[in-house]
Every structure is written in structure tokens, then in C-alpha cells.
Amino acid sequence: MAIWVCDNCGFTKEWRCKPKKCSSCEWMNFSKKEESCGCVWCGCKK
Ligand SMILES: [Zn+2]
């Protein structure tokens, strides 16, 4: 699972694929942010 950050307002969404549109400001460009939780159960592949 990846964390996506809206380039415009900083809204974050946890989603497998890149979101098409920000649900806060409707911006359409997101940056991927890696999140490492260190566990083996959540499916984050860490
Ligand atoms: Zn936004």
C-alpha cells in the first residue's frame, strides 16, 4: 500500500493505485510517499 500526497493541498490518501483526483481540492497530481511500518501482516511488503 502506498501513501499518496496531493501536490496542491497536501491531502493524503492510502491507496494501491495513484488517485485520479484529490477528494479535498480536486487537484489531479499526486506524489507517492513510501510508508514503512515494519510489520509483515499489513501487506505493505516491508
Ligand atoms: Zn488536494
mmCIF file of the protein (N, C-alpha, C, O) and its ligand, coordinates in Angstrom:
data_MODEL
# 
_entry.id   MODEL 
# 
loop_
_entity.id 
_entity.type 
_entity.pdbx_number_of_molecules 
1 polymer     1 
2 non-polymer 1 
# 
_entity_poly.entity_id                      1 
_entity_poly.type                           'polypeptide(L)' 
_entity_poly.nstd_linkage                   no 
_entity_poly.nstd_monomer                   no 
_entity_poly.pdbx_seq_one_letter_code       MAIWVCDNCGFTKEWRCKPKKCSSCEWMNFSKKEESCGCVWCGCKK 
_entity_poly.pdbx_seq_one_letter_code_can   MAIWVCDNCGFTKEWRCKPKKCSSCEWMNFSKKEESCGCVWCGCKK 
_entity_poly.pdbx_strand_id                 A 
# 
loop_
_entity_poly_seq.entity_id 
_entity_poly_seq.num 
_entity_poly_seq.mon_id 
_entity_poly_seq.hetero 
1 1  MET n 
1 2  ALA n 
1 3  ILE n 
1 4  TRP n 
1 5  VAL n 
1 6  CYS n 
1 7  ASP n 
1 8  ASN n 
1 9  CYS n 
1 10 GLY n 
1 11 PHE n 
1 12 THR n 
1 13 LYS n 
1 14 GLU n 
1 15 TRP n 
1 16 ARG n 
1 17 CYS n 
1 18 LYS n 
1 19 PRO n 
1 20 LYS n 
1 21 LYS n 
1 22 CYS n 
1 23 SER n 
1 24 SER n 
1 25 CYS n 
1 26 GLU n 
1 27 TRP n 
1 28 MET n 
1 29 ASN n 
1 30 PHE n 
1 31 SER n 
1 32 LYS n 
1 33 LYS n 
1 34 GLU n 
1 35 GLU n 
1 36 SER n 
1 37 CYS n 
1 38 GLY n 
1 39 CYS n 
1 40 VAL n 
1 41 TRP n 
1 42 CYS n 
1 43 GLY n 
1 44 CYS n 
1 45 LYS n 
1 46 LYS n 
# 
loop_
_struct_asym.id 
_struct_asym.entity_id 
A 1 
B 2 
# 
loop_
_chem_comp.id 
_chem_comp.type 
_chem_comp.mon_nstd_flag 
ALA 'L-peptide linking' y 
ARG 'L-peptide linking' y 
ASN 'L-peptide linking' y 
ASP 'L-peptide linking' y 
CYS 'L-peptide linking' y 
GLU 'L-peptide linking' y 
GLY 'peptide linking'   y 
ILE 'L-peptide linking' y 
LYS 'L-peptide linking' y 
MET 'L-peptide linking' y 
PHE 'L-peptide linking' y 
PRO 'L-peptide linking' y 
SER 'L-peptide linking' y 
THR 'L-peptide linking' y 
TRP 'L-peptide linking' y 
VAL 'L-peptide linking' y 
ZN  non-polymer         . 
# 
_pdbx_entity_nonpoly.entity_id   2 
_pdbx_entity_nonpoly.name        ? 
_pdbx_entity_nonpoly.comp_id     ZN 
# 
_pdbx_nonpoly_scheme.asym_id         B 
_pdbx_nonpoly_scheme.entity_id       2 
_pdbx_nonpoly_scheme.mon_id          ZN 
_pdbx_nonpoly_scheme.ndb_seq_num     1 
_pdbx_nonpoly_scheme.pdb_seq_num     101 
_pdbx_nonpoly_scheme.auth_seq_num    101 
_pdbx_nonpoly_scheme.pdb_mon_id      ZN 
_pdbx_nonpoly_scheme.auth_mon_id     ZN 
_pdbx_nonpoly_scheme.pdb_strand_id   A 
_pdbx_nonpoly_scheme.pdb_ins_code    . 
# 
loop_
_atom_site.group_PDB 
_atom_site.id 
_atom_site.type_symbol 
_atom_site.label_atom_id 
_atom_site.label_alt_id 
_atom_site.label_comp_id 
_atom_site.label_asym_id 
_atom_site.label_entity_id 
_atom_site.label_seq_id 
_atom_site.pdbx_PDB_ins_code 
_atom_site.Cartn_x 
_atom_site.Cartn_y 
_atom_site.Cartn_z 
_atom_site.occupancy 
_atom_site.B_iso_or_equiv 
_atom_site.pdbx_formal_charge 
_atom_site.auth_seq_id 
_atom_site.auth_comp_id 
_atom_site.auth_asym_id 
_atom_site.auth_atom_id 
_atom_site.pdbx_PDB_model_num 
ATOM   1   N  N  . MET A 1 1  ? 0.846   -1.206 0.000   1.00 0.00 ? 1   MET A N  1 
ATOM   2   C  CA . MET A 1 1  ? 0.000   0.000  0.000   1.00 0.00 ? 1   MET A CA 1 
ATOM   3   C  C  . MET A 1 1  ? 0.876   1.249  0.000   1.00 0.00 ? 1   MET A C  1 
ATOM   4   O  O  . MET A 1 1  ? 1.888   1.319  0.698   1.00 0.00 ? 1   MET A O  1 
ATOM   5   N  N  . ALA A 1 2  ? 0.475   2.208  -0.779  1.00 0.00 ? 2   ALA A N  1 
ATOM   6   C  CA . ALA A 1 2  ? 1.262   3.440  -0.864  1.00 0.00 ? 2   ALA A CA 1 
ATOM   7   C  C  . ALA A 1 2  ? 0.478   4.625  -0.310  1.00 0.00 ? 2   ALA A C  1 
ATOM   8   O  O  . ALA A 1 2  ? -0.753  4.628  -0.296  1.00 0.00 ? 2   ALA A O  1 
ATOM   9   N  N  . ILE A 1 3  ? 1.200   5.598  0.130   1.00 0.00 ? 3   ILE A N  1 
ATOM   10  C  CA . ILE A 1 3  ? 0.580   6.840  0.578   1.00 0.00 ? 3   ILE A CA 1 
ATOM   11  C  C  . ILE A 1 3  ? 0.744   7.867  -0.538  1.00 0.00 ? 3   ILE A C  1 
ATOM   12  O  O  . ILE A 1 3  ? 1.845   8.086  -1.041  1.00 0.00 ? 3   ILE A O  1 
ATOM   13  N  N  . TRP A 1 4  ? -0.354  8.483  -0.909  1.00 0.00 ? 4   TRP A N  1 
ATOM   14  C  CA . TRP A 1 4  ? -0.319  9.494  -1.967  1.00 0.00 ? 4   TRP A CA 1 
ATOM   15  C  C  . TRP A 1 4  ? -0.579  10.862 -1.376  1.00 0.00 ? 4   TRP A C  1 
ATOM   16  O  O  . TRP A 1 4  ? -1.503  11.037 -0.582  1.00 0.00 ? 4   TRP A O  1 
ATOM   17  N  N  . VAL A 1 5  ? 0.222   11.817 -1.755  1.00 0.00 ? 5   VAL A N  1 
ATOM   18  C  CA . VAL A 1 5  ? 0.089   13.165 -1.224  1.00 0.00 ? 5   VAL A CA 1 
ATOM   19  C  C  . VAL A 1 5  ? -0.275  14.126 -2.352  1.00 0.00 ? 5   VAL A C  1 
ATOM   20  O  O  . VAL A 1 5  ? 0.415   14.194 -3.369  1.00 0.00 ? 5   VAL A O  1 
ATOM   21  N  N  . CYS A 1 6  ? -1.354  14.858 -2.162  1.00 0.00 ? 6   CYS A N  1 
ATOM   22  C  CA . CYS A 1 6  ? -1.775  15.856 -3.142  1.00 0.00 ? 6   CYS A CA 1 
ATOM   23  C  C  . CYS A 1 6  ? -0.719  16.947 -3.242  1.00 0.00 ? 6   CYS A C  1 
ATOM   24  O  O  . CYS A 1 6  ? -0.288  17.494 -2.227  1.00 0.00 ? 6   CYS A O  1 
ATOM   25  N  N  . ASP A 1 7  ? -0.305  17.264 -4.463  1.00 0.00 ? 7   ASP A N  1 
ATOM   26  C  CA . ASP A 1 7  ? 0.714   18.282 -4.671  1.00 0.00 ? 7   ASP A CA 1 
ATOM   27  C  C  . ASP A 1 7  ? 0.196   19.684 -4.373  1.00 0.00 ? 7   ASP A C  1 
ATOM   28  O  O  . ASP A 1 7  ? 0.978   20.611 -4.158  1.00 0.00 ? 7   ASP A O  1 
ATOM   29  N  N  . ASN A 1 8  ? -1.090  19.828 -4.360  1.00 0.00 ? 8   ASN A N  1 
ATOM   30  C  CA . ASN A 1 8  ? -1.664  21.152 -4.167  1.00 0.00 ? 8   ASN A CA 1 
ATOM   31  C  C  . ASN A 1 8  ? -1.975  21.472 -2.707  1.00 0.00 ? 8   ASN A C  1 
ATOM   32  O  O  . ASN A 1 8  ? -1.558  22.512 -2.196  1.00 0.00 ? 8   ASN A O  1 
ATOM   33  N  N  . CYS A 1 9  ? -2.708  20.583 -2.034  1.00 0.00 ? 9   CYS A N  1 
ATOM   34  C  CA . CYS A 1 9  ? -3.161  20.902 -0.681  1.00 0.00 ? 9   CYS A CA 1 
ATOM   35  C  C  . CYS A 1 9  ? -2.541  20.020 0.402   1.00 0.00 ? 9   CYS A C  1 
ATOM   36  O  O  . CYS A 1 9  ? -2.718  20.285 1.592   1.00 0.00 ? 9   CYS A O  1 
ATOM   37  N  N  . GLY A 1 10 ? -1.812  18.967 -0.003  1.00 0.00 ? 10  GLY A N  1 
ATOM   38  C  CA . GLY A 1 10 ? -1.173  18.105 0.985   1.00 0.00 ? 10  GLY A CA 1 
ATOM   39  C  C  . GLY A 1 10 ? -2.071  17.017 1.535   1.00 0.00 ? 10  GLY A C  1 
ATOM   40  O  O  . GLY A 1 10 ? -1.695  16.321 2.478   1.00 0.00 ? 10  GLY A O  1 
ATOM   41  N  N  . PHE A 1 11 ? -3.254  16.861 0.961   1.00 0.00 ? 11  PHE A N  1 
ATOM   42  C  CA . PHE A 1 11 ? -4.182  15.811 1.353   1.00 0.00 ? 11  PHE A CA 1 
ATOM   43  C  C  . PHE A 1 11 ? -3.537  14.448 1.094   1.00 0.00 ? 11  PHE A C  1 
ATOM   44  O  O  . PHE A 1 11 ? -2.952  14.231 0.033   1.00 0.00 ? 11  PHE A O  1 
ATOM   45  N  N  . THR A 1 12 ? -3.641  13.532 2.056   1.00 0.00 ? 12  THR A N  1 
ATOM   46  C  CA . THR A 1 12 ? -3.038  12.221 1.872   1.00 0.00 ? 12  THR A CA 1 
ATOM   47  C  C  . THR A 1 12 ? -4.103  11.142 1.757   1.00 0.00 ? 12  THR A C  1 
ATOM   48  O  O  . THR A 1 12 ? -5.134  11.185 2.427   1.00 0.00 ? 12  THR A O  1 
ATOM   49  N  N  . LYS A 1 13 ? -3.829  10.175 0.893   1.00 0.00 ? 13  LYS A N  1 
ATOM   50  C  CA . LYS A 1 13 ? -4.741  9.066  0.693   1.00 0.00 ? 13  LYS A CA 1 
ATOM   51  C  C  . LYS A 1 13 ? -3.935  7.780  0.613   1.00 0.00 ? 13  LYS A C  1 
ATOM   52  O  O  . LYS A 1 13 ? -2.934  7.709  -0.100  1.00 0.00 ? 13  LYS A O  1 
ATOM   53  N  N  . GLU A 1 14 ? -4.374  6.763  1.348   1.00 0.00 ? 14  GLU A N  1 
ATOM   54  C  CA . GLU A 1 14 ? -3.718  5.476  1.306   1.00 0.00 ? 14  GLU A CA 1 
ATOM   55  C  C  . GLU A 1 14 ? -4.415  4.614  0.267   1.00 0.00 ? 14  GLU A C  1 
ATOM   56  O  O  . GLU A 1 14 ? -5.569  4.226  0.448   1.00 0.00 ? 14  GLU A O  1 
ATOM   57  N  N  . TRP A 1 15 ? -3.722  4.317  -0.809  1.00 0.00 ? 15  TRP A N  1 
ATOM   58  C  CA . TRP A 1 15 ? -4.353  3.603  -1.902  1.00 0.00 ? 15  TRP A CA 1 
ATOM   59  C  C  . TRP A 1 15 ? -3.308  2.856  -2.708  1.00 0.00 ? 15  TRP A C  1 
ATOM   60  O  O  . TRP A 1 15 ? -2.153  3.277  -2.768  1.00 0.00 ? 15  TRP A O  1 
ATOM   61  N  N  . ARG A 1 16 ? -3.696  1.767  -3.321  1.00 0.00 ? 16  ARG A N  1 
ATOM   62  C  CA . ARG A 1 16 ? -2.787  0.949  -4.097  1.00 0.00 ? 16  ARG A CA 1 
ATOM   63  C  C  . ARG A 1 16 ? -2.346  1.674  -5.371  1.00 0.00 ? 16  ARG A C  1 
ATOM   64  O  O  . ARG A 1 16 ? -1.169  1.671  -5.732  1.00 0.00 ? 16  ARG A O  1 
ATOM   65  N  N  . CYS A 1 17 ? -3.309  2.286  -6.032  1.00 0.00 ? 17  CYS A N  1 
ATOM   66  C  CA . CYS A 1 17 ? -3.028  2.981  -7.281  1.00 0.00 ? 17  CYS A CA 1 
ATOM   67  C  C  . CYS A 1 17 ? -3.051  4.491  -7.075  1.00 0.00 ? 17  CYS A C  1 
ATOM   68  O  O  . CYS A 1 17 ? -3.579  4.985  -6.079  1.00 0.00 ? 17  CYS A O  1 
ATOM   69  N  N  . LYS A 1 18 ? -2.485  5.200  -8.009  1.00 0.00 ? 18  LYS A N  1 
ATOM   70  C  CA . LYS A 1 18 ? -2.461  6.657  -7.935  1.00 0.00 ? 18  LYS A CA 1 
ATOM   71  C  C  . LYS A 1 18 ? -3.879  7.204  -8.083  1.00 0.00 ? 18  LYS A C  1 
ATOM   72  O  O  . LYS A 1 18 ? -4.561  6.887  -9.057  1.00 0.00 ? 18  LYS A O  1 
ATOM   73  N  N  . PRO A 1 19 ? -4.328  8.018  -7.135  1.00 0.00 ? 19  PRO A N  1 
ATOM   74  C  CA . PRO A 1 19 ? -5.688  8.580  -7.223  1.00 0.00 ? 19  PRO A CA 1 
ATOM   75  C  C  . PRO A 1 19 ? -5.827  9.490  -8.436  1.00 0.00 ? 19  PRO A C  1 
ATOM   76  O  O  . PRO A 1 19 ? -4.892  10.201 -8.805  1.00 0.00 ? 19  PRO A O  1 
ATOM   77  N  N  . LYS A 1 20 ? -6.991  9.458  -9.043  1.00 0.00 ? 20  LYS A N  1 
ATOM   78  C  CA . LYS A 1 20 ? -7.223  10.295 -10.220 1.00 0.00 ? 20  LYS A CA 1 
ATOM   79  C  C  . LYS A 1 20 ? -7.429  11.753 -9.831  1.00 0.00 ? 20  LYS A C  1 
ATOM   80  O  O  . LYS A 1 20 ? -7.009  12.673 -10.534 1.00 0.00 ? 20  LYS A O  1 
ATOM   81  N  N  . LYS A 1 21 ? -8.084  11.933 -8.695  1.00 0.00 ? 21  LYS A N  1 
ATOM   82  C  CA . LYS A 1 21 ? -8.417  13.303 -8.302  1.00 0.00 ? 21  LYS A CA 1 
ATOM   83  C  C  . LYS A 1 21 ? -8.392  13.431 -6.790  1.00 0.00 ? 21  LYS A C  1 
ATOM   84  O  O  . LYS A 1 21 ? -8.811  12.517 -6.081  1.00 0.00 ? 21  LYS A O  1 
ATOM   85  N  N  . CYS A 1 22 ? -7.907  14.550 -6.296  1.00 0.00 ? 22  CYS A N  1 
ATOM   86  C  CA . CYS A 1 22 ? -7.912  14.804 -4.859  1.00 0.00 ? 22  CYS A CA 1 
ATOM   87  C  C  . CYS A 1 22 ? -9.347  15.004 -4.390  1.00 0.00 ? 22  CYS A C  1 
ATOM   88  O  O  . CYS A 1 22 ? -10.096 15.784 -4.979  1.00 0.00 ? 22  CYS A O  1 
ATOM   89  N  N  . SER A 1 23 ? -9.730  14.293 -3.319  1.00 0.00 ? 23  SER A N  1 
ATOM   90  C  CA . SER A 1 23 ? -11.103 14.420 -2.837  1.00 0.00 ? 23  SER A CA 1 
ATOM   91  C  C  . SER A 1 23 ? -11.296 15.677 -1.997  1.00 0.00 ? 23  SER A C  1 
ATOM   92  O  O  . SER A 1 23 ? -12.407 15.974 -1.559  1.00 0.00 ? 23  SER A O  1 
ATOM   93  N  N  . SER A 1 24 ? -10.214 16.410 -1.776  1.00 0.00 ? 24  SER A N  1 
ATOM   94  C  CA . SER A 1 24 ? -10.308 17.640 -0.997  1.00 0.00 ? 24  SER A CA 1 
ATOM   95  C  C  . SER A 1 24 ? -10.357 18.870 -1.894  1.00 0.00 ? 24  SER A C  1 
ATOM   96  O  O  . SER A 1 24 ? -11.208 19.741 -1.710  1.00 0.00 ? 24  SER A O  1 
ATOM   97  N  N  . CYS A 1 25 ? -9.444  18.944 -2.868  1.00 0.00 ? 25  CYS A N  1 
ATOM   98  C  CA . CYS A 1 25 ? -9.372  20.151 -3.706  1.00 0.00 ? 25  CYS A CA 1 
ATOM   99  C  C  . CYS A 1 25 ? -9.520  19.856 -5.196  1.00 0.00 ? 25  CYS A C  1 
ATOM   100 O  O  . CYS A 1 25 ? -9.463  20.767 -6.022  1.00 0.00 ? 25  CYS A O  1 
ATOM   101 N  N  . GLU A 1 26 ? -9.714  18.561 -5.542  1.00 0.00 ? 26  GLU A N  1 
ATOM   102 C  CA . GLU A 1 26 ? -9.896  18.135 -6.925  1.00 0.00 ? 26  GLU A CA 1 
ATOM   103 C  C  . GLU A 1 26 ? -8.676  18.314 -7.802  1.00 0.00 ? 26  GLU A C  1 
ATOM   104 O  O  . GLU A 1 26 ? -8.776  18.296 -9.029  1.00 0.00 ? 26  GLU A O  1 
ATOM   105 N  N  . TRP A 1 27 ? -7.526  18.486 -7.176  1.00 0.00 ? 27  TRP A N  1 
ATOM   106 C  CA . TRP A 1 27 ? -6.263  18.522 -7.913  1.00 0.00 ? 27  TRP A CA 1 
ATOM   107 C  C  . TRP A 1 27 ? -5.994  17.145 -8.509  1.00 0.00 ? 27  TRP A C  1 
ATOM   108 O  O  . TRP A 1 27 ? -6.397  16.136 -7.931  1.00 0.00 ? 27  TRP A O  1 
ATOM   109 N  N  . MET A 1 28 ? -5.332  17.090 -9.638  1.00 0.00 ? 28  MET A N  1 
ATOM   110 C  CA . MET A 1 28 ? -5.168  15.796 -10.291 1.00 0.00 ? 28  MET A CA 1 
ATOM   111 C  C  . MET A 1 28 ? -3.732  15.281 -10.327 1.00 0.00 ? 28  MET A C  1 
ATOM   112 O  O  . MET A 1 28 ? -3.415  14.393 -11.117 1.00 0.00 ? 28  MET A O  1 
ATOM   113 N  N  . ASN A 1 29 ? -2.872  15.822 -9.489  1.00 0.00 ? 29  ASN A N  1 
ATOM   114 C  CA . ASN A 1 29 ? -1.499  15.325 -9.454  1.00 0.00 ? 29  ASN A CA 1 
ATOM   115 C  C  . ASN A 1 29 ? -1.091  14.947 -8.037  1.00 0.00 ? 29  ASN A C  1 
ATOM   116 O  O  . ASN A 1 29 ? -1.144  15.765 -7.118  1.00 0.00 ? 29  ASN A O  1 
ATOM   117 N  N  . PHE A 1 30 ? -0.687  13.708 -7.880  1.00 0.00 ? 30  PHE A N  1 
ATOM   118 C  CA . PHE A 1 30 ? -0.283  13.200 -6.578  1.00 0.00 ? 30  PHE A CA 1 
ATOM   119 C  C  . PHE A 1 30 ? 1.163   12.742 -6.597  1.00 0.00 ? 30  PHE A C  1 
ATOM   120 O  O  . PHE A 1 30 ? 1.661   12.290 -7.629  1.00 0.00 ? 30  PHE A O  1 
ATOM   121 N  N  . SER A 1 31 ? 1.840   12.856 -5.463  1.00 0.00 ? 31  SER A N  1 
ATOM   122 C  CA . SER A 1 31 ? 3.176   12.323 -5.313  1.00 0.00 ? 31  SER A CA 1 
ATOM   123 C  C  . SER A 1 31 ? 3.124   11.111 -4.406  1.00 0.00 ? 31  SER A C  1 
ATOM   124 O  O  . SER A 1 31 ? 2.383   11.088 -3.422  1.00 0.00 ? 31  SER A O  1 
ATOM   125 N  N  . LYS A 1 32 ? 3.917   10.105 -4.743  1.00 0.00 ? 32  LYS A N  1 
ATOM   126 C  CA . LYS A 1 32 ? 3.944   8.901  -3.944  1.00 0.00 ? 32  LYS A CA 1 
ATOM   127 C  C  . LYS A 1 32 ? 4.887   9.070  -2.768  1.00 0.00 ? 32  LYS A C  1 
ATOM   128 O  O  . LYS A 1 32 ? 5.994   9.592  -2.897  1.00 0.00 ? 32  LYS A O  1 
ATOM   129 N  N  . LYS A 1 33 ? 4.409   8.609  -1.612  1.00 0.00 ? 33  LYS A N  1 
ATOM   130 C  CA . LYS A 1 33 ? 5.222   8.694  -0.413  1.00 0.00 ? 33  LYS A CA 1 
ATOM   131 C  C  . LYS A 1 33 ? 5.310   7.292  0.206   1.00 0.00 ? 33  LYS A C  1 
ATOM   132 O  O  . LYS A 1 33 ? 4.298   6.677  0.540   1.00 0.00 ? 33  LYS A O  1 
ATOM   133 N  N  . GLU A 1 34 ? 6.516   6.821  0.344   1.00 0.00 ? 34  GLU A N  1 
ATOM   134 C  CA . GLU A 1 34 ? 6.693   5.477  0.901   1.00 0.00 ? 34  GLU A CA 1 
ATOM   135 C  C  . GLU A 1 34 ? 6.461   5.485  2.406   1.00 0.00 ? 34  GLU A C  1 
ATOM   136 O  O  . GLU A 1 34 ? 6.962   6.342  3.133   1.00 0.00 ? 34  GLU A O  1 
ATOM   137 N  N  . GLU A 1 35 ? 5.693   4.511  2.840   1.00 0.00 ? 35  GLU A N  1 
ATOM   138 C  CA . GLU A 1 35 ? 5.404   4.383  4.268   1.00 0.00 ? 35  GLU A CA 1 
ATOM   139 C  C  . GLU A 1 35 ? 5.876   3.023  4.749   1.00 0.00 ? 35  GLU A C  1 
ATOM   140 O  O  . GLU A 1 35 ? 5.384   1.999  4.273   1.00 0.00 ? 35  GLU A O  1 
ATOM   141 N  N  . SER A 1 36 ? 6.801   2.988  5.664   1.00 0.00 ? 36  SER A N  1 
ATOM   142 C  CA . SER A 1 36 ? 7.272   1.707  6.182   1.00 0.00 ? 36  SER A CA 1 
ATOM   143 C  C  . SER A 1 36 ? 6.833   1.523  7.622   1.00 0.00 ? 36  SER A C  1 
ATOM   144 O  O  . SER A 1 36 ? 7.221   2.283  8.509   1.00 0.00 ? 36  SER A O  1 
ATOM   145 N  N  . CYS A 1 37 ? 6.014   0.496  7.841   1.00 0.00 ? 37  CYS A N  1 
ATOM   146 C  CA . CYS A 1 37 ? 5.533   0.251  9.191   1.00 0.00 ? 37  CYS A CA 1 
ATOM   147 C  C  . CYS A 1 37 ? 6.348   -0.840 9.878   1.00 0.00 ? 37  CYS A C  1 
ATOM   148 O  O  . CYS A 1 37 ? 6.297   -0.987 11.099  1.00 0.00 ? 37  CYS A O  1 
ATOM   149 N  N  . GLY A 1 38 ? 7.111   -1.614 9.074   1.00 0.00 ? 38  GLY A N  1 
ATOM   150 C  CA . GLY A 1 38 ? 7.985   -2.622 9.654   1.00 0.00 ? 38  GLY A CA 1 
ATOM   151 C  C  . GLY A 1 38 ? 7.339   -3.953 9.944   1.00 0.00 ? 38  GLY A C  1 
ATOM   152 O  O  . GLY A 1 38 ? 8.031   -4.877 10.368  1.00 0.00 ? 38  GLY A O  1 
ATOM   153 N  N  . CYS A 1 39 ? 6.046   -4.095 9.735   1.00 0.00 ? 39  CYS A N  1 
ATOM   154 C  CA . CYS A 1 39 ? 5.381   -5.353 10.041  1.00 0.00 ? 39  CYS A CA 1 
ATOM   155 C  C  . CYS A 1 39 ? 5.289   -6.252 8.807   1.00 0.00 ? 39  CYS A C  1 
ATOM   156 O  O  . CYS A 1 39 ? 5.622   -5.824 7.702   1.00 0.00 ? 39  CYS A O  1 
ATOM   157 N  N  . VAL A 1 40 ? 4.844   -7.487 8.990   1.00 0.00 ? 40  VAL A N  1 
ATOM   158 C  CA . VAL A 1 40 ? 4.724   -8.406 7.869   1.00 0.00 ? 40  VAL A CA 1 
ATOM   159 C  C  . VAL A 1 40 ? 3.264   -8.798 7.629   1.00 0.00 ? 40  VAL A C  1 
ATOM   160 O  O  . VAL A 1 40 ? 2.986   -9.669 6.804   1.00 0.00 ? 40  VAL A O  1 
ATOM   161 N  N  . TRP A 1 41 ? 2.355   -8.178 8.325   1.00 0.00 ? 41  TRP A N  1 
ATOM   162 C  CA . TRP A 1 41 ? 0.949   -8.565 8.239   1.00 0.00 ? 41  TRP A CA 1 
ATOM   163 C  C  . TRP A 1 41 ? 0.067   -7.630 7.425   1.00 0.00 ? 41  TRP A C  1 
ATOM   164 O  O  . TRP A 1 41 ? -1.008  -8.023 6.972   1.00 0.00 ? 41  TRP A O  1 
ATOM   165 N  N  . CYS A 1 42 ? 0.505   -6.429 7.245   1.00 0.00 ? 42  CYS A N  1 
ATOM   166 C  CA . CYS A 1 42 ? -0.400  -5.438 6.644   1.00 0.00 ? 42  CYS A CA 1 
ATOM   167 C  C  . CYS A 1 42 ? -0.351  -5.428 5.130   1.00 0.00 ? 42  CYS A C  1 
ATOM   168 O  O  . CYS A 1 42 ? -1.142  -4.726 4.500   1.00 0.00 ? 42  CYS A O  1 
ATOM   169 N  N  . GLY A 1 43 ? 0.555   -6.188 4.522   1.00 0.00 ? 43  GLY A N  1 
ATOM   170 C  CA . GLY A 1 43 ? 0.610   -6.217 3.073   1.00 0.00 ? 43  GLY A CA 1 
ATOM   171 C  C  . GLY A 1 43 ? 1.387   -5.072 2.466   1.00 0.00 ? 43  GLY A C  1 
ATOM   172 O  O  . GLY A 1 43 ? 1.257   -4.799 1.273   1.00 0.00 ? 43  GLY A O  1 
ATOM   173 N  N  . CYS A 1 44 ? 2.190   -4.399 3.260   1.00 0.00 ? 44  CYS A N  1 
ATOM   174 C  CA . CYS A 1 44 ? 2.962   -3.276 2.747   1.00 0.00 ? 44  CYS A CA 1 
ATOM   175 C  C  . CYS A 1 44 ? 4.284   -3.719 2.135   1.00 0.00 ? 44  CYS A C  1 
ATOM   176 O  O  . CYS A 1 44 ? 5.063   -2.894 1.657   1.00 0.00 ? 44  CYS A O  1 
ATOM   177 N  N  . LYS A 1 45 ? 4.533   -5.030 2.154   1.00 0.00 ? 45  LYS A N  1 
ATOM   178 C  CA . LYS A 1 45 ? 5.731   -5.604 1.538   1.00 0.00 ? 45  LYS A CA 1 
ATOM   179 C  C  . LYS A 1 45 ? 7.032   -5.120 2.151   1.00 0.00 ? 45  LYS A C  1 
ATOM   180 O  O  . LYS A 1 45 ? 8.065   -5.105 1.482   1.00 0.00 ? 45  LYS A O  1 
ATOM   181 N  N  . LYS A 1 46 ? 6.995   -4.734 3.390   1.00 0.00 ? 46  LYS A N  1 
ATOM   182 C  CA . LYS A 1 46 ? 8.219   -4.312 4.057   1.00 0.00 ? 46  LYS A CA 1 
ATOM   183 C  C  . LYS A 1 46 ? 8.785   -5.461 4.866   1.00 0.00 ? 46  LYS A C  1 
ATOM   184 O  O  . LYS A 1 46 ? 9.823   -5.311 5.509   1.00 0.00 ? 46  LYS A O  1 
HETATM 185 ZN ZN . ZN  B 2 .  ? -5.707  18.383 -2.823  1.00 0.00 2 101 ZN  A ZN 1 
# 
